[in-house]
Amino acid sequence: MSRKFTLLIVLILMLVAMAAGCKSGQTKLTAADNGKTIEVKAGDQIIIELEGNPSTGYNWEANNLDAGLIQQVGEPEFKSSSPGLIGSGGSITLTFEILKAGTTTLNLVYHRPWETNVAPLSTFAVTIVAK
């Protein structure tokens, strides 16, 4: 075999191996998706990006999460819209993984966790149908 052909085979095998190692599908949602129904597969990730400002004490948090069907991956991540400005708002990203097939509603609340008997400043909900 020629050297070029061998190199081509090795490159193809590397690409196949990398593709096999990729994570399951990801569904990205924003405030525009509030109230919608989404279809996903077990193993998929749902990534939700919403406006927020943790410096005010408010943060997005899952409310009554169906832990048998979906789990949060890591902590919410904040990205400032004005990185040089202390206390500026931006976006908060939450990631969830679908554990198995089923239907549930993912409810998020934007609130100050220590305030009890106070309605959240904002809410976000999507119905998840996992196949």
C-alpha positions in Angstrom: 0.0 0.0 0.0 1.1 3.5 -0.6 1.9 5.8 2.2 -0.8 8.3 1.2 -3.4 5.5 1.2 -2.4 4.3 4.6 -2.5 7.9 6.0 -6.0 8.4 4.5 -7.2 5.2 6.2 -5.7 6.3 9.5 -7.4 9.7 9.3 -10.7 8.1 8.4 -10.5 5.8 11.4 -9.6 8.7 13.7 -12.6 10.7 12.5 -14.9 7.7 13.1 -13.5 7.2 16.6 -14.0 10.9 17.4 -17.6 10.8 16.1 -18.3 7.7 18.2 -17.0 9.6 21.3 -19.3 12.6 20.8 -22.0 13.2 23.4 -25.6 12.6 22.7 -27.7 15.4 21.1 -28.0 18.8 22.7 -31.1 20.9 22.7 -30.5 24.6 23.4 -33.4 26.7 24.7 -33.9 30.4 25.5 -36.7 32.5 27.0 -38.5 32.3 23.6 -39.0 28.6 24.3 -41.0 29.2 27.6 -44.2 27.1 27.6 -43.2 24.9 24.7 -43.0 21.1 24.4 -39.8 19.6 23.2 -38.9 16.1 22.2 -35.6 14.6 23.1 -33.9 11.2 23.6 -32.6 9.5 26.7 -29.0 10.6 27.1 -29.6 14.0 25.5 -28.7 17.3 27.2 -30.9 20.3 27.5 -29.1 23.6 27.7 -31.1 26.6 28.8 -29.8 30.1 28.6 -31.8 32.9 30.4 -31.1 36.5 31.3 -30.0 37.0 34.9 -27.8 38.8 37.4 -26.5 36.8 40.3 -25.0 40.0 41.9 -28.5 41.0 42.9 -29.0 37.7 44.8 -31.3 36.3 42.1 -30.5 33.1 40.3 -32.3 30.5 38.2 -33.0 27.2 39.9 -34.9 24.0 39.1 -38.1 23.7 41.0 -39.6 20.2 41.8 -37.2 18.4 39.4 -38.3 14.9 38.4 -35.0 13.3 39.5 -36.0 10.0 38.0 -36.2 11.4 34.5 -33.9 14.4 34.4 -30.9 15.6 36.4 -29.0 18.9 36.5 -25.4 18.7 35.2 -23.0 21.0 37.2 -23.9 24.4 38.5 -25.5 27.3 36.6 -22.9 29.3 34.7 -23.0 33.1 34.5 -21.7 35.1 31.5 -21.6 38.9 31.9 -22.9 41.0 29.0 -20.4 43.7 30.1 -17.4 41.8 31.5 -15.5 44.9 32.6 -18.5 46.3 34.6 -18.9 44.9 38.1 -22.4 43.9 38.9 -23.6 43.9 35.3 -26.3 41.5 34.1 -25.9 38.8 31.5 -27.0 35.2 30.9 -27.2 32.2 33.2 -26.9 28.8 31.5 -28.2 25.6 33.1 -27.6 22.1 31.7 -29.8 19.1 32.3 -29.4 15.5 31.2 -32.3 13.2 30.2 -31.9 9.9 32.1 -34.7 7.8 30.5 -37.8 7.9 28.4 -40.9 9.6 29.9 -42.7 12.9 30.1 -42.1 15.7 32.6 -42.2 19.4 33.0 -39.0 21.2 33.7 -39.8 24.3 35.9 -37.2 27.0 36.6 -37.7 29.9 39.0 -35.7 33.1 39.1 -35.6 34.0 42.8 -33.5 34.7 45.9 -33.2 31.3 47.4 -33.2 32.6 51.0 -36.5 34.5 50.6 -39.4 32.3 51.7 -43.1 33.0 50.9 -42.0 35.4 48.1 -43.1 34.7 44.5 -40.2 34.3 42.0 -39.3 37.3 39.9 -39.7 35.1 36.8 -40.4 31.5 35.8 -39.6 29.3 32.8 -41.2 25.9 32.0 -41.0 23.4 29.2 -42.7 20.1 28.8 -40.1 17.4 28.0 -41.1 14.3 26.0 -38.2 11.8 26.1 -38.2 8.8 23.8 
